[in-house]
Amino acid sequence: MSGPSVLDWDDLRVFLAVARAESLSGAGKRLKIDPATVGRRVARLEDALGARLFQKSPQGYVLTAEGARLVPHAERAEVALDGASEVLTGPEGLTGQVRIGAPDGCANYLLPQVLARICDANPGLEVQIVALPRIFNLSKREADMAIAVSRPEAGRLTVQKLSDYRLHLAASRAYLTAHAPIRGPLDLAGHRFVGYIPDMIFDKELDYLVAIGVTTVPLASNSVSVQLNWLRHGAGLGVVHDFALPAAAELVRVIPDQISLTRAFWLIRHADDGRVERLNRFAVLLTHEFRTELQRLEAQLPVQDG
């Protein structure tokens, strides 16, 4: 691949957006420009380089070999420009947009208040939470950083442990009053359970019920919020994050001294983003506020349930 020594950064930015979204319309949405303009920018870059960067297929725009070779160079330019912007704006409050991917339990019951505090202290900051029941692809820039429940073993990523968290079996007081008492694990037989849809569990760390010996899940959802609302309305027993329990006053932990799970949250970033000071500073704030809020919520739980 050959071309002029100086390329238009704006065209490279459009190229990266198409490579990550794999469509002109998806790239246009991210960049807030119409798909036709995206197509013209890509064509202009291809003409400048004298190379075909994408192959159109039924699945969308797929990188050619030449396009794939351009991606790391374009990403380095992106990081360099972000770094230059940080130098010019100085150490004042954080600005710009940050998108965080997270599993929906964390996204619903921890991140809103954590990120609200960070934004209160940094009025120029815009934060987006993407709550999806799957693993995020940071290489396609689906998010600037992601929180996960297991440490990734591959990819050009930086990984930091945010915190351990605890989970317990829980049910509503109404459910427990209406059903046979539970004094130990053997008493769980015959009770109805709420949990994840088994074939939609995207991470083995989320297979909570199997961890406590439950194999049948009559009421299942891929959403933690749906599960929590089932439990709140007396539908059965389920494993609940301790940090979510303060938001569900109807629920109490069941035999917490006998059934208890511990998991961890991990903060995952693209390796190149370590050179972007704005994201580094945001990650430091996020880590501090996240741990503080998790400890605050877990401390609200009574020593003795019931």
Secondary structure, DSSP 8 states (H G I E B T S, - for coil): ----S---HHHHHHHHHHHHHSSHHHHHHHHTS-HHHHHHHHHHHHHHHTS--EEEETTEEEE-HHHHHHHHHHHHHHHHHHHHHHHHHTTSS--EEEEEEE-HHHHHHTHHHHHHHHHHH-TTEEEEEEE-SS---GGGTS-SEEEESS---SSSEEEEEEEEEEEEEEEEHHHHHHS----SGGGGTT--EEE--GGG--SGGG-HHHHTT----SEE-S-HHHHHHHHHTT--EEEEEGGGGGG-TTEEESSTTT-EEEEEEEEEEEGGGGG-HHHHHHHHHHHHHHHHHHHHHHHTS-SS--
